[in-house]
Amino acid sequence: MSRKTLTRRQFVAATAMSSTALIAAPYVRGAYAAGKLSIGFWDHWVPGANDASTALVKEWGEKEKVEVSIDYITSNNKKIELTAAAEAQAKSGHDILQMPSWWPHAYSENLEPLNDVMEPLIKQNGEVNGTVKYLAQSGGKWLAVPATPGSQIKGPCSRIDLMKKHAGIDVQEMYPAGGPPKDDNWTLETFLKAAEACQKAGFPFGIGLGETTDSVDTAGAIFQSFGAELVNAKGDVTVKTDAVRQALEFYKKLIAVLPADAPSWDDASNNKWLISGRGAMIMNPPSAWAVAKRDAPQVAEQCWTHGFPSGPKGRFAPFLPYFWGVWSFGKNKEAAKSLLVHLSSPAAIEKFVVASGGYDLPAYANMTKLKTWAEEGPPKGTLFHYPDPYHRQTLSIAASPAPPKIAQQIYFQATLTKMALRFAQGEKMETALAWAEDECEGFMRT
């Protein structure tokens, strides 16, 4: 498969870099000097964001005397996934490939263990959250390094004015810029009452019920807020539990006040809903707000990104990380590891965040209070709580804690939203549960 058919632009440069002396120590320049390295990066949707990656790689390459080629691979038509599948099968391709959330486990047998990279990075940058460990660790081995570009939280983006007028909730007071949340009363019960009030006023929450990631990610966080798991960490099917029943009952009430066409929404629908001025809230990273700044500034200046409502079992936020993996069949693995150390330095992480306008999220605990999130606007501070700077939420991914290769199927088959819709549209609870149970048992056989 030709790289050129998978990329919009390609950068080739003489390369190299040094990371901090502490972490760079294992990677001696002589081991790979004058060699070559090829990288497949996700093609960022933010104009100019790729330039940060290009500059950082060039910086590293010129110092380390390595010739590096970069392919920026679009996520359209699943080209990143197709690239990973083709390279894993051929045992040939890029030395480093950026991967969406589930793929480190999917290709675990073809990935180089990266404990010698991750352990020093955690000491430098702080601990990573449990979802990063869940998606990128197996049998004590780190399969990949969390990438800042592309990683995101899909929490609430609320209209300040509409929430205050119709729901009686001041989201700026609840999540003040520069200070910790005052979110004790921000529960699923409060959230549902707000959704009902805004729908009655003609501004429904824009939450999808389709089969794409935005819909599934919101469902995942809500189900986890009830402690509802379709398959547990041991691989047991746990569909018919009180927790799952409670989550379905809640979803039925929520679905009743969402847009009528929400079951057919894709990942662009909620963005369009917010930008059109028709909705009081969506669940999304700051991409919709960023587009609104250009196309509907009167909407953008009323947007505030904040934390997820809490449920009986806690406050969970939908987190979708990207990863950098090093193929075990790569020709220059030590150089690849050295470059990943450089791309994961605090200085590099901040450059990624700045270049993306605050969209990209580092996975490390010590990197959630960068000034970009405090300064972006309008309104100023609108992204301050986007990275969960006070660690008030459990960053989670839908279908966890099921074993990742099972959870991946639950996720991509949208079992959670399909089950919720079946019940909300009139199917009996036990019939919907039996359907989901059968689906999960099927996933375990494949």
C-alpha positions in Angstrom: 0.0 0.0 0.0 1.6 3.3 -1.1 2.0 5.9 1.6 1.1 8.6 -0.9 -2.4 7.3 -1.3 -2.9 7.6 2.4 -1.6 11.1 3.1 -2.3 14.7 2.3 1.2 15.9 2.7 4.6 14.4 3.4 7.6 15.8 5.1 11.1 14.4 4.6 14.0 15.8 6.5 17.4 15.0 8.0 16.5 14.5 11.6 17.3 14.0 15.3 16.9 15.4 18.8 17.8 15.0 22.4 15.4 14.7 25.2 16.2 15.4 28.8 19.5 13.8 29.9 17.8 11.6 32.4 15.4 9.9 29.9 17.7 10.1 26.9 20.5 8.2 28.6 19.5 4.7 27.3 19.4 5.8 23.7 23.0 6.4 22.7 23.3 8.4 19.4 25.9 6.1 18.0 23.4 3.2 17.9 21.4 4.8 15.2 23.2 7.9 13.9 22.9 8.4 10.2 20.1 5.9 10.0 16.5 6.4 8.8 13.2 6.5 10.5 9.6 6.6 9.1 6.6 7.8 11.0 2.9 7.7 10.3 1.1 10.5 12.2 -2.6 11.2 12.4 -3.5 14.1 10.1 -4.8 16.7 12.5 -8.0 18.6 11.7 -6.9 21.8 13.3 -5.1 24.0 10.6 -1.4 24.2 11.4 -1.4 21.6 14.2 0.7 19.2 12.1 3.4 21.9 12.0 4.2 21.3 15.6 4.8 17.6 15.0 6.9 18.4 11.9 9.0 21.0 13.8 9.6 18.7 16.8 10.6 15.8 14.6 12.9 18.0 12.6 14.5 19.3 15.8 15.2 15.8 17.0 16.4 14.6 13.6 18.9 17.4 13.0 20.5 16.8 16.4 20.6 13.0 16.2 21.6 12.8 12.5 18.7 10.6 11.5 16.8 10.9 8.2 13.1 11.0 9.0 10.1 10.8 6.8 6.6 11.7 8.1 3.3 10.7 6.6 0.2 12.5 7.8 -2.6 9.9 7.5 -6.2 11.1 7.4 -8.8 9.4 9.7 -11.3 9.7 6.9 -12.6 6.4 5.5 -10.7 4.6 8.3 -7.3 5.1 6.6 -5.3 5.0 9.9 -6.9 1.6 10.7 -6.4 0.3 7.2 -2.8 1.4 7.3 -2.2 -0.4 10.6 -3.8 -3.6 9.3 -1.8 -3.6 6.1 1.5 -3.0 7.9 0.9 -5.6 10.6 0.1 -8.2 7.9 3.0 -7.3 5.7 5.4 -6.9 8.7 6.7 -3.8 6.9 5.9 -0.1 7.0 6.5 2.8 9.3 8.7 2.5 12.3 6.3 4.5 14.4 2.6 4.6 13.8 0.0 6.7 15.6 -3.0 4.6 16.5 -6.6 5.2 17.8 -7.6 4.0 21.2 -8.3 0.3 20.7 -5.5 -0.6 18.3 -2.5 -1.2 20.7 -4.3 -4.3 22.0 -5.5 -5.3 18.6 -1.9 -5.4 17.3 -0.2 -6.3 20.6 1.7 -9.2 19.0 3.3 -6.9 16.5 4.3 -4.0 18.8 7.6 -3.5 20.5 7.4 -3.3 24.4 8.0 0.2 25.5 8.5 -0.1 29.3 11.9 1.5 29.0 10.2 4.6 27.5 7.1 4.8 29.6 8.5 4.2 33.1 10.9 7.3 32.9 8.2 9.4 31.2 5.8 8.7 34.1 8.4 9.8 36.6 9.0 13.0 34.6 5.4 13.9 33.6 3.3 12.3 36.3 1.1 9.2 36.4 -1.2 8.3 33.5 -4.9 7.6 34.0 -6.4 4.2 34.3 -7.9 4.2 30.7 -4.4 4.7 29.2 -3.2 1.8 31.2 -6.2 -0.3 30.2 -5.7 0.4 26.5 -1.9 0.3 26.3 -0.8 -2.3 28.8 -0.9 -6.1 28.5 0.8 -8.6 30.7 2.9 -6.0 32.4 4.2 -4.6 29.1 3.6 -1.1 27.7 2.4 -1.6 24.1 2.4 2.0 23.1 3.1 5.6 24.4 0.1 8.0 24.8 0.2 10.6 22.1 -0.9 14.2 22.9 -2.2 15.0 19.4 -5.7 13.7 18.9 -6.4 12.6 22.5 -9.6 14.2 23.9 -12.2 14.3 26.6 -15.8 14.4 25.3 -17.4 16.2 28.1 -20.2 18.8 28.2 -20.0 22.0 26.2 -22.8 24.1 27.5 -24.4 27.3 26.4 -23.9 29.7 29.3 -27.0 31.8 28.5 -29.4 29.0 27.8 -28.5 26.9 30.8 -28.8 29.9 33.1 -32.1 31.1 31.6 -33.9 27.8 31.1 -32.3 25.4 33.6 -31.3 27.8 36.3 -27.7 26.6 36.2 -24.7 29.0 36.0 -22.0 26.8 34.5 -19.4 29.4 35.0 -20.1 29.6 38.7 -20.2 25.8 38.9 -16.9 25.5 37.0 -15.1 28.8 37.5 -12.1 29.7 35.3 -8.9 29.5 37.4 -10.5 27.6 40.3 -11.7 24.2 41.4 -15.2 23.0 40.5 -18.2 23.6 42.7 -19.9 20.6 41.3 -21.4 18.7 44.3 -24.9 19.3 42.9 -24.0 18.5 39.3 -25.5 15.0 39.3 -27.3 13.0 36.7 -30.5 13.9 38.4 -29.7 17.6 38.0 -28.5 17.0 34.4 -31.8 15.3 33.5 -33.9 18.1 35.0 -31.8 20.6 33.0 -32.3 18.5 29.8 -36.1 18.5 30.3 -36.2 22.2 31.0 -34.1 23.1 27.9 -36.1 20.8 25.7 -39.3 22.4 26.9 -37.9 25.8 26.1 -37.0 24.7 22.5 -33.2 24.1 23.0 -32.7 20.3 23.6 -29.4 18.9 24.5 -27.6 17.6 21.4 -26.7 14.1 22.4 -26.6 11.5 19.7 -27.9 8.0 19.9 -26.2 6.6 16.8 -23.5 4.1 16.2 -20.5 6.5 15.9 -18.0 7.4 18.7 -19.6 10.5 20.1 -22.9 8.7 20.8 -21.1 5.6 22.2 -18.7 7.6 24.4 -21.5 9.5 26.1 -23.4 6.3 26.7 -20.3 4.7 28.1 -19.8 7.5 30.7 -23.5 7.4 31.8 -23.5 3.6 32.1 -20.3 3.7 34.1 -21.8 6.4 36.4 -24.3 3.7 37.4 -21.6 1.0 37.7 -23.2 -0.8 34.7 -21.0 -3.2 32.8 -22.1 -5.5 30.0 -18.9 -7.6 30.4 -16.7 -7.3 33.5 -12.9 -7.3 33.8 -12.8 -11.1 34.1 -14.7 -11.5 30.8 -18.0 -12.6 32.4 -21.2 -11.3 30.8 -23.0 -9.1 33.3 -25.8 -7.6 31.3 -28.7 -8.6 33.6 -27.8 -6.6 36.7 -29.6 -3.9 38.6 -26.9 -1.4 37.6 -27.6 -2.0 33.9 -31.4 -1.8 34.5 -30.9 1.5 36.4 -28.8 3.0 33.5 -31.5 2.0 31.0 -34.3 3.5 33.0 -32.3 6.8 33.1 -31.5 6.7 29.4 -35.2 6.2 28.6 -36.0 9.4 30.4 -33.2 11.3 28.7 -34.0 10.0 25.2 -37.5 11.4 25.6 -36.1 14.9 25.6 -33.4 14.6 23.0 -33.9 15.6 19.3 -36.2 13.3 17.5 -33.5 12.4 14.9 -30.8 11.7 17.5 -30.8 7.9 16.7 -29.4 8.8 13.2 -26.8 11.3 14.3 -23.1 10.9 13.4 -20.1 12.6 14.9 -20.7 15.8 12.9 -24.4 16.1 14.0 -23.9 17.4 17.5 -21.3 19.9 16.3 -23.8 21.3 13.8 -26.5 21.3 16.5 -24.4 23.5 18.8 -23.2 25.8 16.0 -26.8 26.3 14.7 -27.8 27.8 18.1 -30.5 25.1 18.5 -29.0 23.3 21.5 -28.1 24.1 25.1 -25.4 21.4 25.5 -23.5 18.8 23.5 -20.9 16.3 24.6 -17.7 17.0 22.6 -14.1 18.1 22.8 -13.6 21.8 21.8 -13.9 21.2 18.1 -17.5 22.4 17.8 -16.6 25.6 19.8 -13.5 26.2 17.6 -15.7 26.0 14.4 -18.3 28.2 16.0 -15.6 30.9 16.6 -15.3 31.1 12.9 -18.9 30.5 11.7 -21.1 31.5 14.6 -19.1 33.8 17.0 -22.3 34.7 18.8 -22.6 31.0 19.8 -18.9 30.5 20.6 -18.9 33.4 23.1 -21.6 31.6 25.1 -19.9 28.2 25.3 -18.3 26.7 28.4 -16.6 23.3 28.6 -16.9 21.6 31.9 -17.1 18.3 33.8 -19.6 15.4 33.4 -22.5 15.0 35.9 -21.9 12.4 38.6 -23.9 9.2 39.1 -24.4 6.7 41.9 -21.0 5.2 41.3 -19.0 8.4 40.5 -18.2 11.0 38.0 -16.9 9.6 34.7 -15.8 11.5 31.6 -15.5 10.0 28.1 -11.8 9.9 27.2 -10.5 8.9 23.8 -6.7 8.7 23.7 -4.4 8.2 20.7 -1.1 6.3 21.0 2.2 6.0 19.3 3.3 2.4 18.7 6.6 1.0 17.5 6.4 -2.0 15.3 8.5 -5.0 16.5 9.6 -5.5 12.9 10.8 -1.9 12.5 14.3 -1.3 11.3 15.3 1.4 13.8 13.6 0.7 17.0 16.1 2.5 19.3 15.8 5.7 17.3 12.0 5.4 17.4 12.1 5.1 21.2 14.3 8.2 21.4 12.0 10.2 19.3 9.0 9.2 21.4 10.8 10.4 24.5 11.3 13.8 22.8 7.7 14.0 21.7 6.6 13.3 25.3 8.8 15.9 27.0 6.9 18.7 28.8 8.1 21.3 26.3 6.9 19.2 23.3 3.5 18.5 25.0 2.9 22.2 25.5 3.7 22.9 21.8 1.1 20.3 20.8 -1.5 21.8 23.0 -0.8 25.4 21.8 -0.8 24.3 18.1 -4.2 22.6 18.5 -5.8 25.6 20.3 -6.2 23.5 23.4 -7.9 20.5 21.7 -5.1 18.0 22.3 -4.8 16.4 25.7 -1.7 14.9 27.4 -2.3 11.8 29.4 0.0 12.7 32.2 -1.2 14.0 35.6 1.3 16.9 35.8 0.4 18.3 32.4 -3.3 19.4 32.9 -2.8 23.1 33.9 -1.0 24.5 30.9 -1.8 28.2 30.3 -3.4 27.6 26.9 -6.6 26.2 28.5 -6.8 29.2 30.9 -6.3 31.8 28.1 -8.3 30.5 25.2 -11.5 32.3 24.4 -14.0 33.8 23.9 -15.0 33.7 26.5 -11.7 33.6 28.3 -11.3 30.5 30.4 -13.9 28.5 28.4 -11.5 25.6 28.2 -10.0 25.8 31.6 -11.8 22.7 32.9 -11.6 20.8 29.7 -8.4 18.8 30.8 -10.0 18.1 34.2 -7.2 20.0 36.0 -8.3 19.1 39.5 -8.8 15.4 38.6 -12.4 15.4 39.7 -13.4 12.8 37.1 -12.5 9.2 36.2 -11.5 9.4 32.6 -13.0 6.3 31.0 -13.8 4.6 27.7 -17.1 2.9 26.9 -17.3 -0.9 27.3 -14.5 -1.0 29.8 -13.5 -2.8 32.0 -14.2 -5.8 29.7 -11.1 -7.4 28.3 -10.1 -4.9 25.5 -10.5 -7.2 22.6 -14.1 -7.9 23.7 -14.7 -4.3 24.7 -13.6 -3.1 21.3 -16.5 -5.1 19.7 -19.0 -3.8 22.2 -17.8 -0.3 21.4 -17.8 -0.5 17.6 -21.1 -2.3 17.4 -22.6 0.4 19.6 -24.2 -2.2 21.8 -24.9 0.4 24.6 -26.8 2.9 22.4 -28.7 0.2 20.5 -29.8 -1.4 23.8 -30.9 1.9 25.2 -32.9 2.8 22.0 -34.6 -0.6 22.0 -35.8 -0.1 25.5 -36.7 3.6 25.0 -38.7 2.8 21.9 -41.0 0.3 23.6 -39.2 -3.0 23.9 -39.5 -4.7 27.2 -36.6 -4.3 29.6 -35.9 -8.1 29.8 -36.1 -8.4 26.0 -33.6 -5.6 25.5 -31.3 -7.2 28.1 -31.5 -10.6 26.5 -30.6 -9.1 23.1 -27.5 -7.4 24.6 -26.5 -10.5 26.4 -26.7 -12.5 23.2 -24.6 -9.9 21.5 -21.9 -10.0 24.1 -21.7 -13.7 24.1 -21.2 -13.6 20.4 -18.3 -11.1 20.8 -16.6 -13.5 23.2 -16.7 -16.3 20.5 -15.1 -14.1 17.9 
